[in-house]
Each structure stands twice: as C-alpha cells, then as structure tokens.
Amino acid sequence: MLEPTAAQIRDEKIYRKLGLTDAEYQQVVEKLGRLPNYVEAGIFGVLWSEHCSYKSSKAHLRKFPTTGPQVLQGPGENAGVVDIGDGLAVAFKMESHNHPSAVEPYQGAATGVGGILRDIFTMGARPIAFLDSLRFGSLEDGRTRYLFEQVVAGIGGYGNCVGIPTVGGEVQFSPTYRGNPLVNAMCVGLLKRDEMVTGTATGVGNPVFVVGARTGRDGIHGATFASAEDPHEKERSAVQVGDPFLGKLLMEACLELIASGAVVGIQDMGAAGLTSSSAEMASRAGGGIEMNLDDVPVRESGMTPYEMMLSESQERMLVVLERGREEVAFEIFRRFGLEVANVGRVTDDGRLRLFFRGEVVADMPVAALVDEAPVYERPVADWNPPVPQFVPTTLAISEAWLKLLAHPSVADKTWVHRQYDTSVRASTVLGPGHDAALVKVPGVNKAVAMATDGNSRYVYLNPRRGGQIAVAEAVRNLAVVGAKPLAITNCLNFGNPEKPEIMRQLSDAIEGMAEACEALGTPVVSGNVSLYNETRGVDIQPTPVVGAIGVMDGIEHRVPSAPRSVVEPTALWVLGREDDSLSGTLYGELVCDGPAGDAPYVNLAEEARLHQLLQQVAGARLVAAAHDVSEGGIAITLTEICIASGIGAEVEVANGADSHGWLFSEAQGRVLVAVTSANEGALVDLAATFNVPARKIGELTGETICVKLQGALLVELPLNELVATYEEAIPSFFVAEQLTATH
C-alpha cells in the first residue's frame, strides 16, 4: 500500500493519527521548513508523544532534587547510578507498562520486565534484582482476576528465564484500577563506578550497529498508544512480544562487548524503537546519525522505513563502536547467535538522516526531534476530592481486624512471589515479605537494599502530603532493615493531563515528593511518567510509585521484619509518634465505602530522625526485628510479626487514645520493633539521643494476640485464625474460580 504524500498528510490531517495535534504539526513544518513526509511525520509524532517527551510533566519534574555526592548519573540516561563505596556503584530505574498490560497482560508485563532489564545493562551494570509494583481492581471481578493472574505470570515468565531474582515489590487492589491496571517494573544492577557507559553517539565516523533480535512489525505505535486514552483490544498489535531467552543472550553479549572497551555508546530500543535510540543518542552528543535502513535485519518481508523506525520489537540495542573495532561486535554477537549489523555512522551535522533503496527517506534536525519537543504548562485547577469526612463507627475491633487482614492489599502475597524465582544467583539476603529486600554484593561485606512503595488513597485525598508519604515510606523501609538510603526512582501514574484537576494532582504530588527527597537526602536519579491512565473518561486515583535504593555495610547488621525465633522474653516497642486518627486509612475506606478524610499525618523532620535512629539501632544490633507501621496500622503490623515468628502477643493501647484509632491509624513515621530485655535500656537511650518517641507496648507471648485498654481485655484473637485469614485471602479467589470451572 502506498504511503500518503506530504500534501495528503497535511490536507487530510493524517498527522493526527500519528500523534500530532494541529499546532504541533505546524511546529514541525516550521522546524523543517517544508512539509514532512510520512516517515518524518511518524517520527515526530512518536518522539513528541507524552510517553517519550514528557511534554505535560517536564515543567514539574524540574522540582525534583537530582544531585548529591552519591549521584554518578542522574535523570536523562537509560538509568540512574549511585556510588555505594569500595569502587562500586548501583544502576537502577523503574518504568511503567500500564497500557500494554491492560490489553495483553502477559506480554505487557513480560516486556515491561525485559525493557527495564535492558536499561540497566546498557549502563554497563550486571542486573542483580527485579522488583515490581502492581495495581488492580477488585478481585471480585473476573476480568481483574484474569489480568492479575496473567501479569504475575508474565513477570515470572521473563524474570525467571533470564536468571535474575524478583526480590520484592508490592500489589494493591482498588476499584479505581478496574479498567486500567498499573504494572511498574524496577531493575537494579551492579557495576564498577569507573566503568559506567552511556547512551551517547560521539566520534564522527564511528560505526552504528543494530544488535540482538530482528525487527518486526510488533509494537508499532507503542509509544503513542501509551500516550492515549482508553487502550482497546483493537490496539493489541501495539503490544510488543518478548523472548526472555533471547534477552538473556543479549544481556551477556552486551556486557561482554562493553567489557572489551570498544563501546562508545549504547542504548536500548525501548519506546519508539530505532527512532528514539538513534535520536536520543545523537542529541546527547550534540551531533547526528545517518543510517541505511536496507541494512537493518528484519524478520518480515516488505517492511517500510516507517515500520522499521517505529517498530518496538524487543531484545534490540543500538550500539556505537570505535571505528576500526567493528569485528569485536561481529565476533561476540555471532558467537551468541544474535543479529549484528552495521547500519550507519555518527555525523557532526546535527541531523538524523535515513536512507532506503538509495534514496533519502527522512532528514530532520536532531534538536527539533528531542530537545525542542513541546513543553506544556497545562492549566491547573483546585483539587477538592468528593470524599466524606471520616465518621466513627461501631464496627467491632475483631471484625475490623479480620476484614483488614483479608483485604487483598494487606493479605499474604505468597501466591504472587511463589511464582517468581526470588533467590537465583544465591545472593538474596532478605527477599519478599520484608520491608525491603537485601541483595549481597559479591566480594565485599555489603548489600544493596531496595524497596517500592506508594499509596494512591493518600495522594487522592491530599496530593502534596500523599507525595511526601510515598517517598517517606519507601525510604523508611530501607532504614527499617538497617540500610543507609541513597536515592530514589519513580513511576508517576496519573490520569488525563488535559484535565486541570489531574494536573493539580500531578503538580502537588511532585512538590510533596521533592520536599521529602530534600528532607531525607534521597535525590531522584531516574524515573518514568505514565499519563492518560483512564477508562471511559474516568481517571485512576493518582499513583506515584517510589523505588528506593540504599546500601548496608556489614550484612550481619540486617534487621528482619520478624524475629527468627523467640527463645527469651521479647518486648514490643513503638518508635515514633503514636497516633489514633483514622483519617485516610484503609479502615476508613472500608467503613465509608471509599477514601475518607485527609491523608495521614507525616512530619519529614521526624521521619529523618527516625531513619537515622533505625540505622544506628541496626549497627548496634539492638533489636531482633523491625517492621514499618503502614496500611492497616499497628494491628496489621503486629499481626504480620506474630505470623512470621509463630508466636502471639499481648499489647496495651496508649493512655487516652481511641482504641480503634490506636490500632488502625496509618500515621507515618512509626516502626514496631522486637527487643530483648537486655537491650531495652540501650534502645531507650538511643531513641532519646535522636529525639524519637519510644514506648513499650507489650511483648511476644502465647498463642493469641491480646489487646488491653487500661489493663482490661479489649480483644483477643487466636493466632491460628489470623494465619488462616491472612494466608487464604488471595488464593481463595482462584480456588473458588477453579471449583466453579469444574462444575
């Protein structure tokens, strides 16, 4: 089929289907000084899409702190890199694959994992761990169960095959995600700090290679698809198809090539494929690239330049080598059975120039494609969520406790992580089920700590405070296990930015996150923005997800979330300001049938002191366990400690506190620790040094969880009943479905 002419693209407004607005098309014409042809219009459309250019969020992303003595590479590269000492560094990043996963959940999730993997080894880092942050609708819904099951299978299917452990993450469920699930994947890698490589095309005349898989027609328009409203089944062709076995070979081949010293620059072909990788590499160098598309290895006949440039076929990289060292690439990639083709060269004229069958099919200024993409200061409007104030309830404590424990957002996630290989490579020190994961660094007594966190309910109720909490909780999880927090990555999952109230959510949430990053010393070094997360005009709750990275010197200082065994009297202490407000809680959502009140309390100065205290507590080995108080409050934190340690507890509500509120409040800056009597005095003294409140609330004992108020029994729940409720909540949805299917 003939491609439309430049005049047809203008007159029939075909550029709209390519992702350009009328005003943007006019800008393209002005920058080129002529009408763009079909290939050029398609390239501008994809690079100026929300997914690639961040045109609605860039003005706000500048609020983030991005530098610090530990930062070796901040935003703008394939991944962020931070120094962890001993000449070593960590590369890490988180990205979303929401729209593809809504349409084709297995491949959407699998290629999300594959894509983030490539971002890490592109920096010269060997990947050591995956984490994921997932959001789904209610498990009562059959479509949600299907999406959940397939996404988890896709994550495990790719991660397990490439031999990288999935060591942590989170899964939450809320009706807001019924039509628009969120799949955010994070990868962490290790490298020597002086061996980092970047995606820069420097050196005039240096050859440009396409390596890895052949290029097909899958994933065309993937970036524009991810920048549009309401993904539909008809757009299934925009979802990429991954091959984890090929991904493993590509990783090993690229790491070997990088180690050879022949690589000048390397870039994953992710969103927008060959288009983004070539334009971005040239842009970073302030130069140009020319390519002969006849030399691109393809797996389908009759592929056009448009299709080759916009294809998002997986497991492909663009590599710039030192001239004269081409045979290094040919030898390595052929040995691994991968495609390798010299498709072009680096130029100094600032142009992206494409040849096909002896003709120039595209000739565009790189700066116009990348650096001069439009940036919008979209209007904002006050965000006043239509939510009720929290109204006290007569719901019995025992009933509320069990309902919260059975909520899929709280319940045991073994059903999920048993499908992942969590310990391959034998380096996982703490895996799923702990506040943060710890992965050992080979050759030194050091571990990398990592965690993901985010709570949309808080951001929906109060975007700025919710943004603060997202960072504070993720970073707190690192400190809880004894690690020193270093930096964060993020995925900003929001609705339609063309709605002023959504832009207010985004702006305020970023402002809150930036404030927390400054207060806690954790700059943002990488990340991703995913907008237009809406279904039939209904936006998801704003969901910024934070991936935090830290380092632990001395693995023996790690602090688990529950005691490994209880062989001597062990007390329970709360570190941090106690609270009995139910505003913004999951308890309040259950009672009011939706978010209610305001976001929970958070104080960033108090958070910073608590984190410092936790690191000192770990270093002095004062506690047997520590667990962050988060969703479900002290009641759920206490239950999780008791279930994991296999022993009950007896605790006392704080004097003057509302019993429901004390148990179920989600106020921030609190950690529950288990400590033997011999260490209680030292814990109290250290807490006082950091001006962190500390109170003994009870001890681990017996076979029930017993709560008292001024010495009188308030509630007593058998541990075996709590275990059954907690462990059976998620599997029960699938057991019931299987039983129905067999009858």
C-alpha positions in Angstrom: 0.0 0.0 0.0 1.4 3.4 -1.0 2.1 5.8 1.9 0.3 9.1 1.8 2.1 12.1 0.3 3.2 15.1 2.4 0.3 17.1 1.0 -2.2 14.3 1.9 -0.8 14.2 5.4 -1.5 17.9 5.7 -4.8 18.2 3.9 -6.4 15.0 5.3 -4.9 15.7 8.7 -3.3 12.2 8.8 -0.8 13.6 11.2 -3.4 13.4 13.9 -3.4 9.6 13.6 0.4 9.8 14.1 0.0 11.5 17.4 0.5 15.2 16.4 -2.0 17.9 17.2 -2.8 20.6 14.6 -0.5 23.1 16.5 2.3 20.5 16.8 2.1 19.7 13.1 2.6 23.4 12.3 5.6 23.5 14.5 7.1 20.5 12.6 6.5 22.3 9.3 8.3 25.4 10.7 11.2 23.4 12.0 11.7 21.5 8.8 11.0 24.5 6.5 8.8 22.2 4.4 6.0 19.6 4.7 7.1 16.4 6.4 6.8 13.1 4.6 5.1 10.1 6.2 8.3 8.7 7.8 9.2 12.1 9.2 5.7 12.9 10.5 5.6 9.5 12.2 9.0 10.1 13.8 7.9 13.5 15.1 4.6 12.0 16.3 6.3 9.3 18.4 9.1 11.4 19.8 6.8 14.3 20.7 4.3 11.9 22.3 3.7 12.1 26.0 5.4 8.8 26.6 8.7 10.0 25.0 8.8 13.8 25.5 7.1 14.2 28.9 5.6 17.3 27.4 2.9 17.7 30.1 5.1 16.8 33.1 8.6 18.1 32.2 7.9 21.6 33.7 7.0 20.0 37.0 9.7 17.3 37.1 12.3 20.1 37.4 11.2 20.4 41.0 12.9 17.2 41.9 16.4 17.3 43.5 18.7 15.2 41.3 22.2 15.7 42.6 24.3 14.7 45.6 27.7 13.4 46.4 26.5 9.8 45.9 25.0 10.5 42.4 27.1 9.4 39.5 24.4 9.7 36.9 21.1 11.4 37.2 18.0 11.7 35.0 18.4 11.8 31.2 20.2 8.5 30.7 18.9 4.9 30.5 19.2 4.5 34.3 20.4 6.4 37.3 23.7 5.4 39.0 24.8 5.9 42.6 28.1 5.3 44.4 28.0 2.6 47.1 31.6 2.7 48.1 34.5 0.3 47.5 34.8 1.5 43.9 31.3 0.1 43.2 28.0 1.6 42.0 24.4 0.7 41.6 22.3 1.4 38.4 18.6 1.4 38.9 15.3 2.5 37.3 11.6 1.9 37.3 9.3 2.1 34.3 5.6 1.6 33.6 4.0 -0.8 31.2 0.4 0.0 32.1 -1.4 0.4 28.8 0.1 -2.7 27.2 -0.8 -4.8 30.3 -4.4 -3.7 30.1 -4.7 -5.1 26.6 -2.3 -8.1 26.6 -1.4 -8.7 30.3 1.1 -11.5 29.9 3.2 -9.9 27.2 2.6 -6.4 28.6 4.2 -7.4 31.9 6.9 -9.6 30.4 8.1 -6.9 28.0 8.0 -4.4 30.9 10.5 -6.6 32.7 12.6 -7.1 29.6 12.7 -3.4 28.8 13.8 -2.3 32.3 16.4 -5.1 32.3 18.0 -3.6 29.1 18.0 -0.1 30.6 20.3 -1.5 33.4 22.8 -3.5 31.5 23.0 -0.7 28.9 24.8 1.3 31.7 27.4 -1.4 31.9 25.8 -2.9 35.1 25.1 -6.5 35.7 21.4 -6.8 36.8 21.0 -8.4 40.3 17.4 -8.0 41.1 13.9 -7.1 39.9 11.0 -5.6 41.9 7.5 -4.7 40.8 4.7 -2.5 41.9 1.2 -3.6 40.7 -2.3 -2.2 40.9 -5.5 -4.0 40.1 -9.3 -3.6 40.6 -11.3 -5.7 43.0 -10.6 -9.4 42.9 -14.4 -9.9 43.0 -14.3 -9.1 39.3 -13.4 -11.8 36.8 -11.6 -9.5 34.4 -9.4 -8.3 37.3 -8.5 -11.9 38.3 -7.5 -12.6 34.7 -5.3 -9.5 34.5 -3.8 -10.2 37.9 -3.0 -13.8 37.1 -1.6 -13.1 33.6 0.5 -10.1 34.8 2.1 -12.1 37.6 2.8 -15.0 35.1 4.4 -12.6 32.6 6.7 -11.1 35.3 7.7 -14.5 36.4 7.9 -15.9 32.9 10.5 -13.3 31.8 12.4 -12.7 35.1 12.8 -16.4 35.9 14.1 -17.2 32.4 16.8 -14.5 32.4 18.1 -15.7 35.8 17.5 -12.5 37.8 15.7 -12.9 41.1 12.5 -10.9 41.8 13.2 -10.0 45.4 10.4 -7.5 46.3 7.6 -5.3 45.3 4.0 -4.7 46.2 0.5 -5.4 45.0 -2.6 -3.3 45.8 -6.2 -3.6 44.9 -8.8 -0.9 44.5 -11.8 -0.3 42.2 -10.1 2.7 40.7 -7.8 0.3 38.7 -10.6 -1.9 37.3 -10.2 -0.8 33.7 -6.6 0.4 34.0 -4.2 -1.8 35.9 -0.7 -0.5 36.7 2.4 -2.5 36.0 5.6 -0.8 37.2 8.8 -2.8 36.9 12.1 -1.9 38.6 15.6 -3.4 38.0 18.8 -2.9 39.9 22.3 -3.7 38.7 25.9 -3.5 39.9 29.0 -2.1 38.2 32.4 -0.7 38.9 32.0 3.1 39.3 34.7 3.9 36.7 33.2 1.5 34.1 29.9 3.2 33.5 28.8 3.7 29.9 26.2 6.0 28.5 23.9 6.2 25.5 25.9 8.9 23.6 26.8 8.8 19.9 30.1 10.5 19.8 33.1 10.4 17.4 32.4 11.4 13.8 32.6 8.4 11.6 32.2 5.9 14.3 30.0 3.0 13.1 26.4 2.4 14.4 25.2 -1.1 14.9 21.8 -2.7 15.4 22.3 -5.9 17.6 20.1 -8.5 19.1 16.8 -9.6 17.5 15.5 -8.9 14.0 13.0 -6.1 13.6 9.3 -7.0 13.0 6.0 -5.2 12.9 5.1 -5.8 16.6 4.9 -2.8 18.9 4.5 -0.2 16.1 2.9 2.9 17.7 3.6 1.5 21.2 4.7 4.9 22.5 1.7 6.8 21.1 -0.6 4.0 22.3 0.8 4.6 25.8 0.1 8.3 25.4 -3.6 8.0 24.6 -6.8 7.5 26.4 -8.6 4.1 26.7 -6.4 1.4 25.2 -8.7 -1.0 23.4 -8.4 -4.6 22.2 -8.1 -3.4 18.6 -4.7 -1.9 19.6 -3.3 -5.3 20.6 -0.8 -5.0 17.7 0.8 -2.1 19.6 1.9 -4.5 22.3 5.4 -5.9 22.0 6.2 -9.6 22.2 9.2 -10.6 24.4 11.7 -13.5 24.2 13.4 -13.9 27.6 15.9 -16.5 26.3 17.0 -14.1 23.6 17.0 -11.3 26.3 19.4 -13.4 28.4 21.8 -13.9 25.4 21.6 -10.2 24.6 22.5 -9.2 28.1 25.5 -11.4 28.2 26.7 -10.3 24.8 26.3 -6.6 25.5 28.1 -6.9 28.9 31.0 -8.7 27.1 31.1 -6.1 24.4 31.1 -3.3 26.9 34.0 -5.1 28.8 36.0 -5.1 25.6 36.3 -1.3 25.7 35.1 -1.0 22.1 31.7 0.7 23.0 31.4 4.4 22.6 27.7 4.5 23.4 24.8 2.0 23.7 21.1 2.4 24.0 18.1 0.1 24.4 15.5 0.2 21.7 12.5 0.7 24.0 9.6 3.1 23.3 9.7 4.2 19.7 12.4 1.7 18.9 15.1 2.7 16.4 13.7 6.2 16.3 14.2 7.1 20.0 17.5 5.3 20.4 19.1 7.0 17.4 17.7 10.5 18.0 18.4 10.4 21.8 22.0 9.1 21.3 22.7 11.8 18.8 21.1 14.5 20.9 23.2 13.7 24.0 26.3 14.2 21.9 25.1 17.3 20.1 25.7 15.6 16.8 23.9 13.5 14.2 23.5 10.0 12.9 22.8 8.7 9.4 21.5 5.2 8.8 20.9 2.9 5.8 17.7 1.1 6.6 18.4 -1.6 3.9 20.9 -3.0 6.4 18.5 -3.3 9.3 17.9 -7.1 9.9 14.1 -7.7 9.6 12.0 -10.7 10.1 9.1 -9.8 7.9 9.1 -9.1 4.2 8.3 -5.8 2.7 8.9 -3.7 5.8 8.9 0.0 5.1 11.2 2.7 6.6 8.2 3.9 8.6 7.7 0.4 10.1 11.4 -0.2 10.7 11.8 3.1 12.6 8.7 2.8 14.7 8.8 -0.9 15.5 9.2 -1.8 19.1 10.3 -5.3 18.6 12.0 -6.5 21.8 15.6 -7.5 22.6 17.3 -5.0 20.3 20.1 -2.4 21.1 21.7 0.4 19.1 25.5 0.5 19.7 28.1 3.0 18.6 31.6 1.4 18.4 35.1 2.9 18.0 35.9 2.9 14.3 38.2 0.0 13.4 36.8 -2.3 16.1 33.8 -3.5 14.2 35.0 -7.1 14.2 34.8 -7.2 18.0 31.0 -6.8 17.8 30.7 -9.3 14.9 32.6 -11.9 16.8 30.8 -11.6 20.1 27.2 -11.4 18.7 27.7 -14.2 16.2 29.0 -16.4 19.0 25.8 -15.8 20.9 23.7 -16.4 17.8 22.4 -12.8 17.7 21.9 -10.4 14.8 24.6 -7.8 14.3 24.5 -5.2 11.5 26.4 -2.1 10.8 23.6 0.3 9.8 25.2 3.7 9.8 27.7 6.2 11.2 28.0 9.1 13.6 28.0 12.6 11.9 28.6 16.1 13.1 25.8 17.9 11.3 23.1 17.5 13.9 20.8 15.6 11.5 19.0 12.3 11.7 19.3 11.2 8.1 17.8 7.9 6.8 18.5 6.2 3.5 16.4 3.4 1.9 17.0 1.9 -1.5 19.4 4.6 -2.4 17.1 7.5 -1.5 16.9 9.8 1.5 13.6 9.0 3.1 14.0 11.3 6.1 16.2 14.2 7.0 15.5 16.0 10.3 17.3 18.1 12.8 18.0 16.1 15.9 17.5 19.1 18.2 14.0 19.6 16.8 13.1 15.9 17.5 14.4 15.7 21.0 15.5 19.0 22.7 12.8 21.2 21.1 9.8 18.9 21.7 6.9 21.0 23.0 6.6 21.5 26.7 3.2 22.4 28.0 2.3 24.4 31.1 -1.1 22.9 31.2 -3.7 24.7 33.3 -4.4 23.5 36.9 -7.5 23.7 39.0 -8.0 23.2 42.7 -8.4 19.6 43.6 -11.2 19.0 46.1 -11.9 15.3 46.1 -15.6 14.4 46.6 -15.0 12.4 49.8 -16.7 12.2 53.1 -15.1 13.1 56.4 -14.4 10.0 58.4 -17.3 9.1 60.7 -16.6 6.9 63.8 -18.2 3.5 63.6 -19.5 0.9 65.9 -17.7 -1.8 63.9 -16.3 -4.3 66.4 -12.5 -4.3 66.6 -12.3 -8.0 66.0 -14.4 -7.7 62.9 -12.5 -4.8 61.5 -9.2 -6.5 62.2 -10.1 -9.6 60.3 -11.6 -7.6 57.4 -8.4 -5.6 57.1 -6.3 -8.7 57.3 -8.3 -10.3 54.5 -8.2 -7.3 52.2 -6.0 -8.3 49.2 -3.9 -5.2 49.6 -2.9 -6.3 53.0 -3.2 -10.1 52.8 -0.3 -12.5 52.3 1.3 -12.2 48.8 2.9 -15.7 48.8 0.5 -16.6 45.9 2.4 -13.9 43.9 6.0 -14.3 44.8 6.0 -18.1 44.8 5.7 -17.7 41.0 9.0 -15.8 41.0 12.5 -17.1 41.4 13.5 -15.0 44.4 16.9 -16.5 45.2 18.6 -17.4 41.9 22.3 -16.4 42.0 22.2 -17.2 45.7 22.7 -13.5 46.7 19.3 -12.7 48.2 19.8 -11.9 51.9 16.2 -10.6 52.6 13.5 -11.3 50.0 9.8 -10.9 49.6 7.9 -10.4 52.9 10.4 -8.0 54.5 10.1 -4.2 54.5 13.0 -4.0 52.0 15.0 -6.6 50.0 18.7 -7.0 50.6 21.0 -8.5 47.9 24.6 -9.3 48.7 27.4 -7.5 46.7 29.9 -10.1 45.6 33.4 -9.8 47.1 32.6 -7.4 49.9 30.6 -7.5 53.1 28.0 -5.2 51.7 24.4 -5.4 50.5 22.1 -3.3 48.3 18.7 -2.5 49.9 15.7 -1.9 47.7 12.0 -1.3 48.1 9.0 0.0 46.3 6.0 1.9 47.8 3.1 4.1 47.0 -0.5 4.6 48.2 -3.0 6.2 45.9 -5.6 6.8 48.5 -3.3 9.2 50.4 -2.5 11.1 47.1 -6.1 11.2 46.1 -7.1 12.8 49.4 -4.1 15.1 49.6 -1.7 15.1 46.7 1.1 17.0 48.3 1.1 15.1 51.6 0.5 11.9 49.7 3.6 12.6 47.6 5.6 13.1 50.8 4.4 9.8 52.2 5.2 7.9 49.1 8.9 8.9 49.4 8.9 8.7 53.2 7.6 5.2 53.4 9.8 3.8 50.6 12.9 5.3 52.2 11.8 4.2 55.7 11.6 0.6 54.5 15.3 0.8 53.7 16.1 2.2 57.1 14.0 -0.4 58.9 16.2 -3.2 57.6 19.3 -1.2 58.7 20.4 0.3 55.3 21.5 3.8 54.5 19.1 5.3 51.9 20.8 6.8 48.9 18.4 7.8 46.1 15.1 7.0 44.5 13.5 6.3 41.2 9.8 6.7 40.5 6.8 6.0 38.3 4.2 8.8 38.2 1.0 7.1 37.2 -1.8 9.7 36.7 -4.9 10.3 34.7 -5.5 12.7 31.8 -3.2 15.7 32.0 -5.6 17.7 29.8 -7.9 17.9 32.8 -6.8 20.8 35.1 -7.7 18.9 38.3 -5.4 16.0 37.2 -2.6 18.4 36.6 -3.1 19.8 40.1 -2.8 16.3 41.4 0.5 15.8 39.5 1.9 19.2 40.3 1.2 18.9 44.0 2.3 15.3 44.3 5.6 16.1 42.7 6.1 19.0 45.0 5.4 16.8 48.0 7.8 14.1 46.7 10.5 16.7 46.1 10.1 18.1 49.7 10.5 14.6 51.1 13.6 13.8 48.9 15.2 17.0 50.1 14.5 16.3 53.8 15.6 12.6 53.6 18.7 13.1 51.4 17.4 10.9 48.6 17.6 12.6 45.2 15.7 11.4 42.2 18.1 9.8 39.6 15.7 8.2 37.2 12.1 7.6 36.6 9.1 7.4 34.3 5.8 9.3 33.8 2.6 7.4 32.7 -0.3 9.7 32.0 -3.7 9.1 30.4 -4.5 6.3 32.8 -8.2 6.5 32.4 -11.1 4.3 31.2 -14.1 5.8 29.6 -13.3 9.2 30.9 -12.8 8.0 34.5 -9.2 8.6 35.8 -7.4 6.3 38.2 -6.5 7.7 41.6 -3.1 9.4 41.3 -0.5 6.8 42.0 3.1 7.9 42.3 5.2 4.8 43.0 8.7 5.2 44.5 11.6 2.7 44.2 14.2 3.4 46.8 17.9 2.2 46.9 20.2 2.0 49.9 23.4 0.3 51.0 24.3 -1.8 54.0 27.9 -2.1 55.2 28.0 -5.3 57.2 25.3 -7.8 56.2 25.3 -9.2 59.8 23.6 -6.0 60.8 20.5 -6.7 58.8 17.2 -6.5 60.6 14.4 -8.8 59.6 10.7 -7.9 59.8 10.1 -10.6 62.5 12.3 -12.5 65.0 13.8 -15.6 63.6 12.9 -17.3 66.9 11.7 -16.2 70.3 13.7 -18.1 72.9 13.8 -15.4 75.6 11.4 -12.7 76.7 11.0 -10.2 73.8 9.3 -6.9 74.2 7.5 -4.8 71.6 8.2 -1.1 71.3 6.8 1.6 69.0 9.4 4.1 67.7 7.8 7.3 66.6 4.9 9.5 67.5 1.8 7.5 68.4 -1.5 8.4 66.8 -5.1 7.5 66.9 -6.5 9.3 63.8 -8.4 7.1 61.3 -8.5 9.8 58.6 -7.2 8.5 55.3 -6.9 4.9 56.5 -7.9 1.6 54.8 -10.1 1.1 57.8 -11.9 4.4 57.0 -12.2 3.3 53.3 -13.9 0.0 54.4 -16.3 1.9 56.7 -17.1 4.7 54.3 -17.1 2.6 51.1 -14.3 4.8 49.7 -11.5 7.2 50.7 -12.4 9.4 53.6 -11.0 12.4 55.4 -7.4 13.6 54.8 -4.1 11.8 54.2 -2.5 10.5 57.4 -0.1 12.5 59.5 3.5 12.9 58.3 6.4 15.1 59.6 9.5 15.0 57.4 11.9 16.2 60.2 10.6 13.4 62.5 11.0 10.9 59.6 14.6 11.9 59.1 15.4 11.4 62.8 13.7 8.1 62.8 15.6 6.8 59.8 18.9 7.8 61.4 17.9 6.1 64.6 17.0 2.9 62.8 20.4 2.7 61.1 22.1 3.2 64.5 19.9 0.5 66.1 20.8 -1.9 63.3 24.5 -1.1 63.6 24.4 -1.8 67.4 22.3 -4.9 66.8 19.8 -3.8 69.5 16.6 -5.3 68.0 15.6 -8.8 66.9 13.1 -7.4 64.3 11.6 -4.2 63.0 8.5 -3.6 60.9 7.2 -0.4 59.4 3.7 0.6 60.5 1.7 1.2 57.3 -1.6 0.1 55.8 -3.8 -1.3 58.4 -1.9 0.3 61.2 -0.4 -1.2 64.3 -2.9 -4.1 64.3 -1.7 -5.4 60.9 2.0 -4.7 61.6 1.7 -6.6 64.9 -0.2 -9.5 63.1 2.5 -9.8 60.5 5.2 -10.0 63.1 3.3 -12.7 65.0 2.5 -14.8 62.0 6.1 -14.7 60.7 7.6 -15.5 64.1 4.9 -18.1 65.1 4.1 -16.6 68.4 1.3 -14.4 69.8 1.5 -11.1 71.6 0.0 -9.0 74.4 -0.1 -5.2 73.9 -1.6 -2.2 75.7 -3.4 0.7 74.0 -1.8 4.1 74.8 -3.4 6.0 77.6 -6.1 8.4 76.4 -6.1 7.0 72.9 -9.1 5.8 71.0 -8.8 2.1 70.8 -9.9 1.8 67.1 -7.7 4.7 66.1 -4.6 3.4 68.0 -4.9 0.0 66.3 -5.8 1.1 62.8 -4.3 4.6 62.3 -1.9 4.9 59.4 0.0 7.9 60.7 3.6 7.9 59.3 6.9 7.8 61.0 6.3 4.7 63.2 8.1 1.4 63.4 7.3 -1.6 65.6 10.5 -3.3 67.0 11.0 -6.5 68.9 13.8 -6.2 71.5 15.1 -8.5 74.3 15.1 -7.2 77.9 18.9 -6.9 77.8 18.7 -4.3 75.0 15.7 -2.2 76.1 17.7 0.3 78.1 20.2 1.0 75.2 17.2 1.3 72.8 15.6 3.9 75.0 18.8 5.9 75.4 19.5 5.9 71.6 15.9 6.9 70.8 16.3 9.9 73.2 19.5 10.9 71.5 17.6 11.2 68.2 14.6 12.8 69.9 12.3 9.9 68.7 9.5 8.9 71.0 9.7 5.3 72.1 7.1 3.3 74.2 6.9 -0.3 75.2 3.5 -1.6 74.2 3.8 -5.2 75.2 5.6 -8.5 74.4 5.6 -11.5 72.2 3.9 -14.4 74.1 1.3 -17.1 73.9 -0.9 -18.2 71.0 -3.3 -15.3 70.7 -3.0 -11.6 70.0 -4.4 -9.9 73.1 -5.1 -6.1 73.3 -5.8 -4.4 76.6 -7.0 -1.0 77.5 -6.0 0.3 80.9 -5.4 -3.3 81.9 -8.8 -4.6 80.8 -9.1 -7.0 77.9 -10.3 -5.3 74.8 -10.0 -8.0 72.2 -8.3 -11.4 71.8 -7.8 -13.2 68.5 -6.3 -16.7 68.1 -3.2 -16.7 66.1 -4.3 -19.7 64.0 -7.4 -17.8 62.9 -5.3 -14.8 61.9 -3.0 -17.0 60.0 -5.8 -18.7 58.1 -7.4 -15.3 57.2 -4.1 -13.8 56.1 -2.8 -16.7 54.1 -6.1 -17.8 52.4 -7.4 -14.4 51.3 -5.9 -14.2 47.8 -5.8 -17.9 46.9 -9.4 -18.3 47.8 -10.5 -16.2 44.8 -8.8 -18.6 42.5 -9.8 -21.7 44.3 -13.4 -20.7 44.0 -13.0 -19.9 40.3 -11.4 -23.3 39.7 -14.2 -25.1 41.6 -16.8 -23.2 39.5 -15.0 -24.1 36.3 -15.1 -27.8 37.1 -18.8 -27.9 37.7 
